[in-house]
Amino acid sequence: MTKLFEPFKLGDIKLKNRVVMAPLTRNRSPNAIPGPHAVEYYRQRAGAGLLITEGTAITHQGQGYADVPGLYKAEAIEAWKKVTDAVHKAGGHIFTQIWHVGRVSHTSLQPNGDAPVAPSAVTAKSKTYVINADGSGGFVETSEPRALTLEEIKTTVQDYAHAAKAAIEAGFDGVEIHGANGYLIGQFLKSGANKRIDEYGGPIENRARFLVEVVEAVVAAVGGARTGLRLSPVTPANDISDDDPQALYDYVAKAIAAHPLAYVHVIEGATGGDRDFTQGPKPFDYAAFKNAYRQAGGKAAWMVNNGYTRDLAIDAVDSDRADLVAFGKLYIANPDLAERLEKNAPLNTPDQQTFYGGGAKGYIDYPSLNESNAA
């Protein structure tokens, strides 16, 4: 019996297995408020050891895509309560991913049509998702950002803490700080996006300062046992890059080890793409990254992600390379993925045309294994 399907203690909660549903942006929350379909969507997937919601904006300024949920409105908190209640009644556990996109946004998504914010006024050569005047959705180039002031950086750190408290109020078991995929925290971390010359730019320890301050603030707000952190050392997602990812993330590993966390969630390679993607002078050594964290005293569970198959996941946990394995696209089409993986059953194929936006189709209508067998 592989450890992948055995229970696991994560912070203060006992997971039924080590299979995790990764955050998945679905663009089905108009006005930043999750709707009734979201309740069913997450309830269907409660067989995972842990569910992590789609990226959820900490403020209106943190929004970067149309119809993604937030945690900054009372109505959104009330809507999320229905989701968390449904998941808990189904025997599941759920964290929400707290998110500020930084420069990966568009003026039409920002308060008063303002420019997005970032560490530096460097436009991402990327696209974001907006809703057109006729109601259709589509991808557009990101807008030019402006650099955050020092005072605004301090305020944004506290915005993460406020969002974490709102998440607990909404019934979530914890929060995952989104430090991956080229969004605001990653923009501070990486040399390609951070051109500041103050205490938040330049040397690695300065570029990592924002991340460390966010971790400190969130842990102080809700506790380390309720706090996870997602990182992506080498992904090029959203036009992000660094001159020396190994040196950067070995420093990050030691810096975050000083703070109690429930888990560290690592995207290996290019997000949603090549697991062996390389950025910088040499291939990234994920084992060295984990060892740096452990040697510095870090005790959080180690979660891995990106392109994992059943066999890869089993090997990762049985070899102790990871404690938990997160699956993304497979969870879109397979609400009972953990059961299917345990039984080595056939998998539904995701319909990419319904990934972003829309209604029930491609969201809550994928059959479970029992439904497929009965058909």
Helices and strands as residue ranges (DSSP letters): G 3-5, E 8-10, E 13-15, E 19-21, G 30-32, H 36-44, E 50-57, H 74-89, E 94-99, G 107-109, G 111-113, E 117-118, E 127-131, E 137-141, E 146-147, H 150-169, E 174-179, H 184-189, H 204-207, H 209-222, G 224-226, E 227-231, G 237-239, H 245-256, E 263-267, H 286-295, E 301-305, H 310-318, E 324-327, H 329-333, H 337-343, G 352-354, H 369-374
